């Protein structure tokens, strides 16, 4: 837990699982990430089955407040990236956390939502 997955690690995983060369694996990972990025930049939604969807949302301008000084500050309109996990991914995550809890190896600070609603 708490580890960041890097491009190099993704490339290595493709190399191990698919059997492409390391250079071909790195090129494939870069091509996929570029395709996702390019689609998001132009405002398209990217859906990855059993994983989730990425989309860009427009946020309007508003007045904010500097928490340190209390001074009002205008916040400009901007585009933000939104990720919505699929139900499959949510289920996998919750099953994994339940398994960790049952094994007594749940990381500190992780709280399971046991509400089944």
Secondary structure as UniProt FT lines:
FT   HELIX           7..18
FT   HELIX           22..41
FT   TURN            42..43
FT   STRAND          46..48
FT   TURN            49..51
FT   STRAND          52..59
FT   STRAND          62..65
FT   TURN            67..69
FT   STRAND          72..75
FT   STRAND          78..85
FT   HELIX           87..103
FT   TURN            108..109
//
